């Protein structure tokens, strides 16, 4: 590559919004870090939260921290000091951790949907099908597959030549705007991106829909209204997170290169790099009685 440094366009087209955006992003980033760290701490320290659902939730919180921390510090620096340059190596590092965390989150959401399916549709076999060993293996597979996917896509990006414009029309390094800057063939990169879109976007989305189709069918068969309410409450939080996340990712990635829109992708980027990691802890914990009880016990222990 001839370009050794990129310029992130960021929000340079609206300088009057820099201060409000800085305050907004700093607040959201702080809440995201504190909320997800709190989730990991409570689940790790509480013996009552040893179920597969909470194990996967702690993994999701870790992915959220990696995702937002790979983007937000650079965004906040750019807004505060008008320093929007990023080295080629820094850009590739950001790309790697972003792809790793995003793809891991999509795959983990599918695993969490399967966990809810087994809990509601196969309750008698739940302990066997979702044993600690199985859950651990699923988590390792998710992290490993997505690390491999990220390594391949980032490795292919490092092989491209960037000899023209070095302005990335985004506020972080992402595959679509980087491919538009390349002056070498991007055929292989595009194929790998499409394959990743098919696997992480469509296949995982279909598997999640199938899981919830079976779950809803089982819930409708429950005779008592209280039973239906309890069963649905265990799934509603996950459905909200899935809806937000897939909407943003589809908007950013599942679109033809010729139809790339920097404005649309910036909005989608805000959704999955800062808004989703901020909302996830709130969505999963505010309505969760078990978590709130464990949190209260932990705070009581810390005070003593």
C-alpha positions in Angstrom: 0.0 0.0 0.0 1.3 3.5 -0.9 -1.0 5.3 1.6 0.5 5.1 5.1 -2.2 7.1 6.8 -6.0 7.6 6.3 -8.2 10.6 7.2 -11.5 9.7 8.8 -14.2 12.0 7.4 -16.1 11.6 10.7 -18.6 14.4 11.2 -16.6 17.1 9.5 -19.5 18.1 7.3 -21.3 19.4 10.4 -18.8 21.2 12.7 -21.6 22.9 14.6 -22.6 19.4 15.9 -19.1 18.4 17.2 -19.7 19.6 20.8 -23.2 18.0 21.2 -21.9 14.8 19.5 -18.9 14.7 21.8 -21.1 15.0 24.9 -23.6 12.5 23.6 -21.0 9.9 22.5 -18.9 10.3 25.8 -22.1 9.8 27.9 -23.2 6.7 25.9 -19.6 5.2 25.9 -19.4 5.7 29.6 -22.8 4.0 30.2 -21.8 1.2 27.8 -18.5 0.5 29.6 -20.0 0.7 33.1 -23.2 -1.3 32.2 -21.4 -4.2 30.4 -18.6 -4.3 33.0 -21.3 -4.5 35.7 -23.0 -7.3 33.9 -19.8 -9.3 33.7 -18.9 -8.6 37.4 -22.4 -9.6 38.7 -22.6 -12.8 36.7 -19.1 -13.8 37.6 -19.5 -13.1 41.4 -23.1 -14.4 41.8 -23.6 -18.1 42.3 -27.4 -17.7 41.5 -26.5 -16.6 37.9 -24.9 -19.8 36.7 -27.4 -20.7 34.0 -26.4 -20.8 30.3 -28.4 -17.6 29.6 -26.2 -15.6 31.9 -23.1 -17.2 30.7 -23.9 -16.2 27.1 -25.0 -12.7 28.4 -21.5 -12.2 29.9 -19.9 -13.1 26.6 -22.2 -10.7 24.8 -21.2 -7.9 27.3 -17.5 -8.7 26.6 -18.2 -8.4 22.8 -20.0 -5.1 23.3 -17.0 -3.7 25.2 -14.6 -4.7 22.4 -16.9 -3.4 19.7 -17.5 0.1 21.2 -13.9 0.4 22.5 -12.5 -0.3 19.1 -14.3 2.8 17.7 -15.3 5.3 20.3 -11.9 6.5 21.7 -10.8 7.5 18.2 -14.2 9.2 17.5 -14.0 11.2 20.8 -10.4 12.2 20.1 -11.4 13.4 16.6 -14.4 15.4 18.0 -12.4 17.0 20.8 -9.1 17.8 19.1 -10.1 17.7 15.4 -7.5 14.9 14.9 -9.0 12.6 12.3 -5.9 10.9 10.9 -5.4 7.2 11.6 -2.3 5.2 10.6 -2.7 2.2 8.2 -1.8 -0.2 11.0 -4.2 1.5 13.4 -7.0 1.3 10.7 -6.3 -2.4 10.2 -6.3 -3.1 14.0 -9.6 -1.2 14.3 -11.1 -3.2 11.4 -10.0 -6.5 12.9 -11.5 -5.9 16.4 -14.6 -4.4 14.9 -15.3 -7.4 12.5 -14.4 -9.8 15.3 -16.8 -8.3 17.8 -19.6 -7.7 15.3 -19.6 -11.2 13.8 -19.2 -12.8 17.2 -22.3 -10.9 18.4 -24.4 -12.0 15.5 -23.3 -15.6 16.0 -23.9 -15.4 19.7 -27.4 -14.0 19.3 -28.2 -17.1 17.3 -26.7 -19.4 20.0 -28.8 -17.4 22.6 -31.9 -17.9 20.5 -31.2 -21.7 20.4 -30.7 -21.6 24.2 -34.2 -20.1 24.6 -35.6 -22.6 22.2 -34.3 -25.6 24.2 -35.4 -24.0 27.5 -39.0 -23.5 26.3 -39.5 -26.3 23.7 -37.3 -29.0 25.2 -37.4 -28.3 29.0 -36.9 -31.9 30.1 -33.6 -32.2 28.0 -32.3 -28.7 28.9 -29.7 -29.7 31.4 -28.3 -32.3 29.0 -28.4 -30.2 25.8 -27.1 -27.0 27.5 -24.6 -28.4 30.0 -21.7 -26.3 31.1 -19.4 -28.2 28.8 -21.7 -27.7 25.8 -22.0 -23.9 26.6 -18.3 -23.5 27.0 -17.7 -25.3 23.6 -20.3 -23.1 21.9 -18.7 -19.9 23.2 -15.2 -21.1 22.1 -16.5 -21.9 18.7 -18.2 -18.5 18.3 -15.0 -16.6 19.3 -12.7 -18.8 17.2 -14.8 -18.8 14.0 -15.2 -15.1 14.1 -11.5 -14.4 14.9 -10.7 -16.5 11.8 -13.3 -14.6 9.7 -11.8 -11.3 10.9 -8.3 -12.4 10.3 -9.1 -13.4 6.7 -10.9 -10.1 5.9 -8.3 -7.9 7.5 -5.5 -9.9 5.9 -7.1 -9.4 2.5 -7.5 -5.7 3.1 -3.7 -5.4 3.9 -2.9 -6.8 0.4 -4.7 -4.0 -1.4 -3.0 -0.8 -2.7 -4.4 2.6 -1.7 -2.8 5.1 -4.0 -5.6 7.6 -4.6 -7.8 9.4 -2.1 -7.0 8.6 1.5 -10.2 10.0 3.0 -12.5 7.3 4.5 -16.1 8.5 4.3 -17.0 7.2 7.8 -16.0 7.8 11.4 -14.2 4.5 11.6 -12.4 2.0 9.4 -15.0 -0.3 7.7 -14.9 -2.6 4.7 -17.2 -0.9 2.3 -15.6 2.6 2.3 -12.1 1.1 2.3 -12.8 -1.0 -0.8 -14.0 2.2 -2.6 -10.5 3.7 -1.9 -8.5 0.8 -3.3 -6.8 1.2 -6.7 -6.1 -2.5 -7.0 -8.7 -5.3 -7.8 -11.1 -6.0 -4.9 -12.7 -9.1 -6.4 -11.5 -11.5 -3.7 -12.4 -9.1 -0.9 -15.9 -8.6 -2.3 -16.4 -12.4 -2.5 -15.3 -12.9 1.1 -17.5 -10.0 2.2 -20.5 -11.5 0.4 -19.9 -15.0 1.9 -19.6 -13.4 5.4 -22.9 -11.5 4.7 -24.6 -14.7 3.7 -23.4 -16.6 6.8 -23.6 -14.0 9.5 -26.5 -12.0 8.0 -29.0 -14.3 6.3 -28.2 -17.8 7.7 -28.0 -16.7 11.3 -31.0 -14.5 10.9 -33.0 -17.4 9.5 -31.9 -19.7 12.3 -32.9 -17.1 14.8 -36.3 -16.7 13.2 -36.8 -20.5 13.1 -36.0 -20.7 16.8 -38.5 -18.0 17.7 -41.1 -19.5 15.4 -40.9 -22.7 17.4 -40.8 -20.8 20.7 -43.9 -18.7 19.8 -45.8 -21.9 18.7 -44.9 -23.5 22.1 -45.9 -20.4 24.1 -49.3 -20.4 22.3 -49.9 -24.0 23.5 -49.4 -23.0 27.1 -52.9 -22.9 28.7 -52.3 -20.5 31.6 -52.0 -16.8 31.0 -49.3 -16.5 33.7 -47.3 -19.3 32.0 -47.5 -17.5 28.6 -46.4 -14.2 30.2 -43.4 -15.8 32.0 -42.3 -17.6 28.8 -42.6 -14.6 26.7 -40.7 -12.3 29.2 -37.7 -14.6 29.0 -37.5 -14.0 25.2 -38.7 -10.4 24.7 -35.4 -8.8 25.7 -33.5 -11.0 23.3 -36.0 -10.2 20.5 -35.5 -6.4 21.0 -31.7 -6.7 20.9 -31.9 -8.9 17.7 -34.2 -6.4 16.0 -31.9 -3.4 16.7 -28.7 -5.2 15.8 -29.8 -6.9 12.6 -31.5 -3.7 11.4 -28.2 -1.8 11.7 -26.0 -4.5 10.3 -28.3 -5.1 7.3 -28.4 -1.4 6.6 -24.5 -1.1 6.7 -23.4 -4.3 5.0 -26.2 -6.0 3.1 -26.2 -3.5 0.2 -24.5 -3.3 -3.2 -21.2 -1.4 -3.3 -22.7 1.0 -5.9 -25.4 1.9 -3.5 -23.0 2.8 -0.7 -24.2 5.8 1.3 -21.9 7.4 3.8 -24.8 9.1 5.7 -26.8 5.9 6.0 -23.7 3.9 7.1 -22.8 6.5 9.7 -26.3 6.2 11.2 -26.0 2.4 11.1 -22.5 2.6 12.6 -23.8 4.7 15.5 -26.5 2.1 16.1 -24.2 -1.0 16.4 -21.0 0.6 17.7 -22.4 2.7 20.5 -26.2 2.6 20.9 -26.6 -1.2 20.9 -23.7 -1.8 23.4 -25.3 0.9 25.6 -28.9 -0.4 25.4 -28.0 -4.1 25.7 -27.3 -4.0 29.5 -30.4 -1.9 30.1 -32.7 -4.2 28.0 -31.4 -7.4 29.6 -31.3 -6.3 33.2 -34.0 -3.8 33.9 -36.8 -6.4 33.6 -34.8 -9.3 35.0 -35.7 -10.0 38.6 -32.9 -12.6 39.1 -30.2 -10.1 38.0 -31.6 -7.3 40.1 -31.6 -9.6 43.2 -28.0 -10.7 42.5 -27.0 -7.0 42.0 -28.6 -6.0 45.3 -26.7 -8.9 47.1 -23.4 -7.8 45.5 -23.8 -4.2 46.6 -24.8 -5.3 50.1 -21.6 -7.4 50.2 -19.5 -4.6 49.0 -20.9 -2.2 51.6 -20.1 -4.6 54.4 
